Amino acid sequence: MDKVEKKRLIKSLLSGGLTKKQRKDFADLEPIDIEIRKQWDESGNRPVDMEIKEQIWKKVRSQCEGKKENQVPVELRWIYVAASLALLLGIAGLWKHSLNYKFSENELVKVTTQYNTLHILPDSSKVWMEPGSSIEYYKDFNKDRKVWLSGNSLFEIFKRKESPFQVHINDAFIEVKGTCFLVKQENTDLCEVTLFKGKVEFNIQSTQQTKEMFPSQKLIYNSANSQTQIESITNINWENGKYTFKDIPLNQLIEFINQKYDSDIVLKATHIQQSSFSGNIRHDEKIDEVLYKICYSLNLNKKEEGSKIIVY
């Protein structure tokens, strides 16, 4: 059975085009099971519209004649997964993630990445993870929306009035009402939270202090002495998977890039220290592409010296 036939069968299942016997035979086919699992493994965790997804799930459940609502056969759960991906994402455009999923004894899911990666949480919230970062959350996430973050990640939170969202970092946590913010942890003591949209509360557990943040603000937290500092930002924003910069000083931009890519870029020549850049950087954009864009727009050059990149 080729892939075209497998896809046709999946679509026929959802449209009600298979008889009860065909559905059973379909689920029992080993090639189908292998193909479905392969699609799930390769697809990553792309955004899926929850309303459409729920409709698909209800459709699959309706095919299980004679079964109670919560007694859906295990084999059809895989069909649901593959069918959702097939209809919403397109089977041909599968996307691989370099993620490592682990289920621990206390029912935590752990996700780690060595590349710029988009991870979608069970509630449709987005986590734009940077290299070397990891997140952990409860398997039953929709009942307890808490995430433990290590490293740097940008969050776009799906708003639910009845269910608060928390991001835990070191000995503090961020209480979220529905918003977009970036968390950077460059060492064990210092943490930066940059808020682009919405409103968050930064809670220090050791002192029971709470700091409220508003858009275009950056909070710097030192866990060694539990001190916080809030600054205003005006030249960086986030929209649709990319950072947008407006007249950002070049030295500040290079510092941002070094943090994001764990690189060692050095500005040489004093005349470019006060240059400014306007443009955007996609979350998954390679550092070579970013530097080419900057050098081209500002008429600069770059060269490599060992592990360093010299911009001049």
VOLO-97040 format. One line per 2 residues: number of its first residue (from 1); their letters; for each residue x, y, z of C-alpha. Coordinates in nm, 4 decimals, padded with zeros to 6 digits. Each point is the difference from the previous one (the first is absolute). Last residue first. Example, Ala and Ser with C-alpha at 12.3 -4.5 7.8 and 13.67 -1.06 7.14 Angstrom:
# residues 2
2> SA> 01.3670:-00.1060:00.7140  -00.1370:-00.3440:00.0660;
# end
This chain:
# residues 312
312> YV> 03.4222:04.6020:01.1111  -00.1775:-00.3065:00.1384;
310> II> 00.2344:-00.2639:00.1425  -00.1376:-00.3477:00.0632;
308> KS> 00.1825:-00.1879:00.2744  00.0669:-00.3737:00.0332;
306> GE> 00.3284:00.0269:-00.1901  00.0036:00.3339:-00.1765;
304> EK> -00.2940:00.0123:-00.2383  -00.0678:00.2964:-00.2248;
302> KN> -00.2730:00.2560:-00.0420  -00.0635:00.3072:-00.2137;
300> LN> -00.2244:00.3044:00.0349  -00.2184:00.2037:-00.2367;
298> LS> -00.2750:00.0493:00.2618  -00.2778:-00.1858:-00.1852;
296> YC> 00.2339:-00.2634:-00.1437  00.1843:-00.0607:00.3256;
294> IK> -00.3229:-00.0433:00.1950  -00.1648:-00.2329:-00.2531;
292> YL> 00.3170:-00.2055:-00.0412  00.0290:-00.0275:00.3773;
290> VE> -00.3558:-00.1320:00.0296  00.0432:-00.2491:-00.2839;
288> DI> 00.3193:-00.1354:00.1547  -00.1770:-00.0253:00.3388;
286> KE> -00.2692:-00.2251:-00.1411  -00.3613:00.1166:00.0190;
284> DH> -00.2313:-00.2181:00.2109  -00.1407:00.2820:00.2167;
282> RI> -00.0121:00.2355:-00.2960  00.2068:00.3178:00.0269;
280> NG> -00.1480:00.3345:-00.1026  00.1048:00.3407:-00.1244;
278> SF> 00.1349:00.3309:00.1232  00.3650:00.0296:00.1051;
276> SS> 00.1965:00.2738:00.1712  00.3619:00.1141:-00.0248;
274> QQ> 00.1538:00.1341:00.3210  00.2861:-00.2514:00.0208;
272> IH> 00.0587:00.0150:-00.3763  00.2614:00.2784:00.0060;
270> TA> 00.1988:-00.1708:00.2753  00.1341:-00.2747:-00.2207;
268> KL> -00.0461:-00.3587:00.1167  -00.3263:-00.1461:00.1231;
266> VI> 00.0368:-00.3510:00.1433  -00.2292:-00.2950:-00.0548;
264> DS> 00.0450:-00.2961:00.2358  -00.3042:-00.2231:-00.0461;
262> DY> -00.2483:-00.1641:00.2374  -00.2603:00.0531:-00.2735;
260> KQ> -00.2562:00.1999:00.1983  00.2413:00.1534:00.2488;
258> NI> 00.2526:00.1006:-00.2667  -00.2844:00.1361:-00.2141;
256> FE> -00.1305:00.2227:00.2819  00.3503:00.1321:00.0725;
254> IL> 00.0433:00.0693:-00.3715  -00.3276:00.1956:00.0003;
252> QN> 00.1091:00.2095:00.2968  00.3323:00.0809:-00.1691;
250> LP> -00.1864:00.0884:-00.3190  -00.2317:00.2483:00.1698;
248> ID> -00.3655:-00.0922:-00.0754  -00.1626:00.2328:-00.2502;
246> KF> -00.3153:-00.2123:-00.0138  00.0354:-00.3741:00.0466;
244> TY> -00.2619:-00.2669:-00.0727  00.0451:-00.3464:00.1479;
242> KG> -00.1678:-00.2809:-00.1913  -00.2514:-00.2785:00.0479;
240> NE> -00.3158:00.1913:-00.0838  00.0796:00.3186:00.1923;
238> WN> 00.2579:00.0919:00.2608  00.1293:00.3474:00.0828;
236> IN> 00.3277:00.1828:00.0488  00.0905:00.3707:-00.0042;
234> TI> -00.2004:00.1539:00.2834  00.0983:-00.1775:00.3190;
232> SE> -00.0701:00.1335:00.3501  00.1940:-00.1333:00.2973;
230> IQ> -00.1058:-00.1810:00.3178  00.2466:-00.1053:00.2705;
228> TQ> -00.0356:-00.2852:00.2445  00.1960:-00.1051:00.3085;
226> SN> -00.0289:-00.3454:00.1598  00.3649:00.0207:00.1215;
224> AS> 00.1506:-00.3020:-00.1799  -00.3155:-00.0433:-00.2111;
222> NY> 00.0797:00.3103:-00.2033  -00.3016:00.0962:-00.2127;
220> IL> -00.0005:00.2347:-00.2982  -00.3453:00.1047:-00.1243;
218> KQ> -00.0415:00.1346:-00.3519  -00.2963:00.2172:-00.0984;
216> SP> -00.1619:00.0652:-00.3366  -00.3397:-00.1324:00.1140;
214> FM> -00.0797:00.0098:00.3743  00.1529:-00.1805:00.2978;
212> EK> -00.1277:-00.0443:00.3549  00.2566:-00.0861:00.2651;
210> TQ> -00.0988:-00.2292:00.2880  00.1963:-00.0545:00.3195;
208> QT> -00.0415:-00.3132:00.2129  00.3650:00.0358:00.1095;
206> SQ> 00.1285:-00.3504:-00.0821  -00.2676:-00.0670:-00.2623;
204> IN> 00.0672:00.2996:-00.2203  -00.3051:00.0437:-00.2247;
202> FE> 00.0077:00.1812:-00.3354  -00.3535:00.0941:-00.1040;
200> VK> -00.0812:00.0186:-00.3683  -00.1909:00.2304:-00.2355;
198> GK> -00.0780:-00.0087:-00.3715  00.2477:00.0371:-00.2827;
196> FL> 00.3769:00.0353:-00.0461  00.1307:-00.0724:00.3501;
194> TV> 00.3731:-00.0584:00.0447  00.0952:-00.2180:00.2980;
192> EC> 00.3683:-00.0137:00.0917  00.1576:-00.2430:00.2466;
190> LD> 00.3274:00.0200:00.1876  00.1216:-00.2384:00.2695;
188> TN> 00.0522:-00.3413:-00.1647  00.1359:00.1438:-00.3237;
186> EQ> -00.1244:00.1235:-00.3376  -00.3661:-00.0443:00.0841;
184> KV> -00.2132:00.1802:-00.2599  -00.3811:00.0024:00.0012;
182> LF> -00.1928:00.1640:-00.2860  -00.3633:00.1085:00.0261;
180> CT> -00.3361:-00.0228:-00.1777  -00.3333:00.0156:00.1846;
178> GK> -00.2977:-00.1740:00.1533  -00.0486:00.0359:00.3769;
176> VE> 00.3460:-00.1117:00.1031  00.1538:-00.0471:00.3440;
174> IF> 00.3791:-00.0151:-00.0271  00.1891:-00.2061:00.2549;
172> AD> 00.2946:00.0404:00.2336  00.2612:-00.2171:00.1725;
170> NI> 00.1695:-00.1201:-00.3226  -00.2499:00.0608:-00.2788;
168> HV> -00.3631:-00.1153:00.0086  -00.2399:00.1036:-00.2777;
166> QF> -00.3613:00.0133:00.1172  -00.3301:00.0064:-00.1926;
164> PS> -00.3327:00.0786:00.1653  -00.3086:-00.2108:-00.0852;
162> EK> -00.3469:00.1521:00.0286  00.0736:00.2971:-00.2241;
160> RK> 00.1724:-00.2075:-00.2659  00.2371:00.1795:-00.2375;
158> FI> 00.2383:-00.1971:-00.2194  00.3462:00.1226:00.0953;
156> EF> 00.2684:00.1004:-00.2472  00.3257:-00.0803:00.1781;
154> LS> 00.3586:00.0750:-00.1052  00.2719:-00.2308:00.1261;
152> NG> 00.3465:00.0177:00.1559  00.1530:-00.2561:00.2351;
150> SL> -00.1765:-00.2267:00.2483  -00.3751:00.0403:00.0300;
148> WV> -00.2510:-00.1707:00.2273  -00.3520:00.0301:-00.1449;
146> KR> -00.3289:00.0051:00.1900  -00.3479:-00.0214:-00.1505;
144> DK> -00.1648:-00.2451:00.2383  -00.3167:-00.1591:-00.1392;
142> NF> 00.0954:00.0508:-00.3652  00.3455:-00.1373:00.0721;
140> DK> -00.0960:-00.3557:00.0902  00.3500:-00.1172:-00.0876;
138> YY> 00.1358:00.2628:00.2345  00.2567:00.2407:-00.1392;
136> EI> 00.3726:00.0166:-00.0633  00.1918:00.2348:-00.2265;
134> SS> 00.3498:-00.0070:-00.1436  00.2486:00.2420:-00.1511;
132> GP> 00.3322:-00.0793:-00.1679  -00.0876:00.1754:-00.3256;
130> EM> -00.2950:00.2421:00.0253  -00.3608:-00.1069:00.0526;
128> WV> -00.2955:00.1845:-00.1502  -00.2712:-00.1255:00.2363;
126> KS> -00.3517:00.0291:-00.1382  -00.3257:-00.0400:00.1936;
124> SD> -00.2395:-00.2407:-00.1739  -00.1345:-00.1424:00.3325;
122> PL> 00.2055:-00.3207:-00.0445  00.3215:00.2033:-00.0434;
120> IH> 00.1350:00.0735:-00.3463  00.3781:-00.0090:-00.0360;
118> LT> 00.1813:00.2231:-00.2514  00.3708:-00.0764:-00.0251;
116> NY> 00.3241:00.1900:-00.0404  00.2478:-00.2866:00.0338;
114> QT> 00.1498:-00.2170:00.2737  -00.3376:-00.0872:00.1468;
112> TV> -00.1474:-00.1446:00.3175  -00.3582:-00.0935:00.0878;
110> KV> -00.0900:-00.1671:00.3280  -00.3481:-00.1326:00.0766;
108> LE> -00.0693:-00.0545:00.3679  -00.2153:-00.2828:00.1360;
106> NE> 00.1845:-00.0437:00.3320  00.1704:-00.3163:-00.1267;
104> SF> 00.1484:00.1792:-00.2975  -00.1291:00.0167:-00.3533;
102> KY> 00.2720:00.1119:-00.2380  -00.0214:00.1808:-00.3333;
100> NL> 00.3218:00.0995:-00.1777  -00.0379:00.2599:-00.2688;
98> SH> 00.1944:00.0575:-00.3209  -00.3181:00.0779:-00.1891;
96> KW> -00.0863:-00.1368:-00.3425  -00.2659:00.1656:-00.2154;
94> LG> -00.2313:-00.1915:-00.2316  -00.1100:00.1830:-00.3115;
92> AI> -00.1375:-00.2903:-00.2023  -00.2538:-00.0965:00.2656;
90> GL> -00.1746:00.3352:-00.0212  -00.0297:00.2077:00.3153;
88> LL> -00.3677:00.0091:00.0885  -00.1478:-00.3008:-00.1763;
86> AL> 00.2936:-00.2403:00.0171  00.1084:00.1108:00.3464;
84> SA> -00.3444:-00.0522:00.1453  -00.0276:-00.3292:-00.1872;
82> AV> 00.3281:-00.1245:00.1404  -00.0955:00.0757:00.3593;
80> YI> -00.3535:-00.1311:-00.0342  00.1241:-00.3192:-00.1658;
78> WR> 00.2363:-00.0499:00.2938  -00.2950:00.0351:00.2380;
76> LE> -00.1853:-00.2465:-00.2227  00.2393:-00.2803:00.0923;
74> VP> -00.0589:00.0617:00.3716  -00.3736:-00.0590:-00.0302;
72> VQ> -00.2176:00.2884:00.1234  -00.1621:-00.0748:00.3340;
70> NE> -00.0698:00.3513:00.1296  -00.3098:00.0604:-00.2113;
68> KK> -00.1384:-00.3498:00.0386  00.0529:-00.2366:-00.2868;
66> GE> -00.2737:-00.1627:-00.2123  00.1127:00.1727:-00.3142;
64> CQ> 00.3505:00.1472:00.0070  -00.0416:00.2300:-00.3004;
62> SR> -00.1468:00.2723:00.2224  00.3261:00.0047:00.1935;
60> VK> 00.1882:00.0837:-00.3183  -00.2362:00.2863:-00.0763;
58> KW> 00.0231:00.1321:00.3544  00.3788:00.0022:-00.0308;
56> IQ> -00.0201:00.1823:-00.3317  -00.2302:00.2627:00.1474;
54> EK> 00.2332:00.0424:00.2962  00.2933:00.0586:-00.2361;
52> IE> -00.2005:00.2545:-00.1937  -00.0688:00.1947:00.3198;
50> MD> 00.3564:-00.0444:00.1262  00.1659:00.1360:-00.3136;
48> VP> 00.3221:-00.1949:-00.0186  00.3398:00.1636:00.0354;
46> RN> 00.2849:-00.2382:-00.0779  00.1267:-00.2592:00.2422;
44> GS> 00.2570:-00.2075:-00.1865  -00.1261:-00.1640:-00.3205;
42> ED> 00.2596:-00.2726:-00.0198  -00.1091:-00.2065:00.2992;
40> WQ> -00.3711:00.0391:-00.0774  00.0422:-00.0865:-00.3679;
38> KR> 00.2104:-00.3052:00.0904  -00.2639:-00.1159:00.2480;
36> IE> -00.2667:00.0244:-00.2691  00.2149:-00.1769:-00.2601;
34> ID> 00.0837:-00.2863:00.2351  -00.3658:-00.0485:00.0973;
32> IP> -00.1055:00.0098:-00.3650  00.2702:-00.2467:-00.1002;
30> EL> -00.1182:-00.2358:00.2833  -00.3616:-00.0010:-00.1152;
28> DA> -00.2279:-00.0565:00.2992  -00.1475:00.3500:-00.0048;
26> FD> -00.1030:-00.0338:-00.3639  -00.1530:-00.3416:00.0503;
24> KR> -00.2127:00.1423:00.2821  -00.0995:00.3038:-00.2044;
22> QK> -00.0741:-00.2180:-00.3010  -00.2256:-00.2208:00.2143;
20> KT> -00.1939:00.3016:00.1277  -00.0337:00.1332:-00.3537;
18> LG> 00.2229:00.2776:-00.1253  -00.1057:00.3299:-00.1599;
16> GS> -00.0906:00.1749:00.3238  00.1958:00.3122:-00.0947;
14> LL> 00.2559:-00.0637:00.2713  00.0720:-00.3559:-00.1084;
12> SK> 00.0106:00.0954:-00.3672  00.2687:00.2584:00.0756;
10> IL> 00.2176:-00.2622:00.1696  -00.0611:-00.2490:-00.2816;
8> RK> 00.1034:00.2507:-00.2642  00.3204:00.0795:00.1894;
6> KE> 00.0895:-00.3690:00.0088  -00.0756:-00.0371:-00.3726;
4> VK> 00.2267:00.2923:-00.0867  00.2736:-00.1389:00.2259;
2> DM> 00.0190:-00.3312:-00.1877  -00.1534:-00.3325:00.1079;
# end
